[in-house]
Amino acid sequence: MARIAFHYIPGNTFLHRWDARCKFLAFLFIMATLIQIKLSFFFFYSVLLIFLFFFSRPPLKSLARELKFWGIFLSILFLFHSFLTPGVPLSAVSYLSIKKEGLLLGGFVCWRLGLMLGYAILFTSVTRPRELRDTIAWFLKPIPFLPDRRIGLMVSMTWRFFYRFLDYKEEVILAHEARLGGFNRNPFKKVKSLLLPILKKALMEVEEVSLALAVRGYHDQLPISLPHIPFYQWIPVFALVVILFLLFL
């Protein structure tokens, strides 16, 4: 089964049609304010994320299956905070040394990371890599002595290689299981049989992309022509800023 997490998912919703520059700016606002441990921000972003996911109509069941690893990671992180954070042990389970402060801190940390992960998946599912490249170059263009187009390309390529690496991992694991590799109890051989093919595929992908850029005559001096942003595209960004300001008060 093909992975869809961190991939662009074609659609015709407002989020897909929304100008990528406005999307990127709103995404930056959300990520920056999530640093604040403020309950009002967390509740607002949670409700907004649920609404936007249903509004953009991605295949939620497939996404949920692919995010099991992240759920396990956040659960382990929550347990570490619960046991290792200094504080007053809970009387009901004192023999486990679970601290009230650890539960609160672990809950906030996992909540924040879950929101960041959710918004990252949402942003990548409604934004093409080409749009992200041009958006970053557009934002960096007024800054002198910065190779805006090169930086935009590197960011979009990093995003591409990240989700392609996850795709290769899934392909190699499925091929390994199809060849009855799960019966191999030697952990070193299992790691070797999985890691080397993934690295080989990743290096071949990098080489293919480099050759494709060279064949197409890519260079940093190519102009980027983006249309003017209509006023109505800015309205969601202004609304988000106003709501965040009111919640911050």
SULCOR-V777520 format. One record per backbone hydrogen bond with DSSP energy under -1.0 kcal/mol. NH is the residue of the N-H (numbers start at 1). CO is the residue of the C=O. If there is no record, write none. Layout:
# SULCOR-V777520
[[NH/CO] [NH/CO]]
This chain:
# SULCOR-V777520
[[7/4] [9/125] [17/13] [18/14] [23/19] [24/20] [25/21] [26/22] [27/23] [28/24] [29/25] [30/26] [31/27] [32/28] [33/29] [34/30] [36/33] [38/36] [42/38] [43/39] [44/40] [45/41] [46/42] [47/43] [48/44] [49/45] [50/46] [51/47] [52/48] [53/49] [54/50] [55/51] [56/52] [60/58] [63/59] [64/60] [65/61] [66/62] [67/63] [71/67] [72/68] [73/69] [74/70] [75/71] [76/72] [77/73] [78/74] [79/75] [80/76] [81/77] [82/78] [83/79] [84/80] [85/81] [90/98] [96/93] [97/94] [99/82] [100/88] [103/99] [104/100] [105/101] [106/102] [107/103] [108/104] [109/105] [110/106] [111/107] [112/108] [113/109] [114/110] [115/111] [116/112] [117/113] [118/114] [119/115] [120/116] [121/117] [122/118] [123/119] [124/120] [125/121] [132/128] [133/129] [134/130] [135/131] [136/132] [137/133] [138/134] [139/135] [140/136] [141/137] [143/140] [148/146] [151/147] [152/148] [153/149] [154/150] [155/151] [156/152] [157/153] [158/154] [159/155] [160/156] [161/157] [162/158] [163/159] [164/160] [165/161] [166/162] [167/163] [168/164] [169/165] [170/166] [171/167] [172/168] [173/169] [174/170] [175/171] [176/172] [177/173] [178/174] [179/175] [180/177] [181/176] [183/180] [184/181] [190/186] [191/187] [192/188] [193/189] [194/190] [195/191] [196/192] [198/194] [199/195] [200/196] [201/197] [202/198] [203/199] [204/200] [205/201] [206/202] [207/203] [208/204] [209/205] [210/206] [211/207] [212/208] [213/209] [214/210] [215/211] [216/212] [217/214] [218/213] [222/219] [234/231] [238/234] [239/235] [240/236] [241/237] [242/238] [243/239] [244/240] [245/241] [246/242] [247/243] [248/244] [249/245]]
